[in-house]
């Protein structure tokens, strides 16, 4: 029997807020998976913002060692890439088409991921490489907002991550 833990990569723009919060929440709730995070337009090596840190603290979570990372060769073998908005899916299709069939927004996954069976087969059934991505699929970026925007984003992610974990079990 394989000891492979499926790798789930959470993807946002700067790898400083949404993907960080989602990864930390997922890692806390899904120990049978390896959770990583990356961004599509990243200044490498930056810690998460204070606003992200405070939003996670409301859930008694933290990741003081986080440093922002650009999506790249280290991430292309992920079993699932969970994007935070339609633009991230489009970016993956352009820059890493080999991963497009394993890339979906978090809202799409919680709404449409088929239950049961191997993850790869379930993702294949979703036709992710060519499905039309809708505006409803965005987890709004809190980056330009105040602390309340970060708390609201963390609340939204909390519910979505719970649903995703339930579907992946």
N, C-alpha and C positions, 0 to 999 in steps of 0.2 A: 504494500500500500504506500502511496506517495505521501510525503510530508509537506508537499507544496501548499503553501497558504496563498490563495488568490490575492493578487495585488490590485488594489483600487486606488486610482490616482484622481484626486480632486483638482479641478482646473478652474482658475479665474484669470483675471487680467494681470495683476501685479504680484500675486501670491503673497498678499499681505493681509487680507481680511476674509473674504468668503471662503476661499479654498482652505485657508488655515483653520477657520472655525469648523468647517465641515469635516476636515481630516481629523482634528482633535476629538470631536464628538463621535465620529465613526470609530476611531481607534479605541475609544473608551467603551463602546457598546458592541463591537464586533471583533473580539480577540482572535477569531479564527481566520482573519484576513490581515494582510499587510496594507496599511494606509499610508499613502504618500501624497504630496501636493506639489503643484507647479503652476506657472503662469504663462500667458501668451506674450506678455510684454513686460519683462522683469528687469529691475535693477538688482543684480545678483548679490546675495549675501546680507541683505538687510533683515533685521529682526522685525517681528510683527509690531504694529503700531500700539501705542498705549490704549487707544480706543478698542482695538481688537482684544487686547489683553483683559481690559475691564469687562468687555462683553462675555468673554469666556469665563471669567471669574464668577459671574452670576450663576454659572452652572457647576461651580467648583472644579473647573478644568483649567489647565494651562499647558504651555509648551515654551518654556523660557529658552530652549535651544533652537527654536525655529529660525531659519535663515531662508530668505526668498530664493527660489530657483526657477530658471527658465525651463519650460518643457523641452525635452530633447532626447537624445539617444538613451539616456538612463530610464526613460519613461515609456518608450514605445512598446515594450513587452508587457505593459500592464494588461491585466485581464479585463479591466473596465476603466474607462476614463469618464468621470462624472463632471460635466461642464456646468457652469453657473448661468450661462446665457446663450442665446442663439449664435451670437458672434463668435463664441469660443468653438462651437461645433463647425462653423464655416472656416475658422482658422485651422482647425485640425484637418478638415477635408482638403484645404489648400496645401498646408505644410507637411502633413503626415497622413496621406491618404491610406496608408497601410493600417492605420489605427481607426479609421472612420467607422468601420463596422462594429467597433467596440466603444464608441463615443456617443454619449447622449446627455442631455441636460438632466439635472436632478428632478425637476418637475415631471419630465417625460417618463423617467424611470419609475417614479412612484405611481404614476397613472397607468402605464402601459406594460411594465415588465411582466411577462407571463409567469405564473406561479409554478414552482416545482421543476425538477430536472436540472441538468448541467447548465451552468451559467452561459457557456459559449453557445449552446443550442438556443437558449432563451433569447440571447442577444441577436442571434441570426434571424430568429422569427420576427424581430422588430424592424428588420431592413434598415438599420441605422445609417448606412453609408449613403443612402439616397432619400430617406424620408424628409418631407418638408417640415422644417422647424418653425414653430409658431411663436408669436410675441408672448403668449401666455407662459412660455417656458423660462422666463427670466427670474432669477433671484436678484433683486435690485442691489447694485453695488452701493455700499454705504460710504465709500471713500471720501466723497465731498461733503458728507453730512456731519452732524454733531454726534455726541455720544448716544443720544436717543436713537439715531439712525442705525448705529452699530448694535444696540440692544435689540431693536426691531428685527434686524437681519439675523441675529443669533437666535431669536425666538422662532423665526420662520425656518431657519436651518434645523433647529432642534426637532421640530415636527417632521420635516422632510427626512432627516437622517433616521429618526425612529422608524418611519415607514420603509425606508430603503433597507435598513437592517432586518426588519421583519420579512421583507420579500426575499432577501438573500439567504435567510436561514433555511 
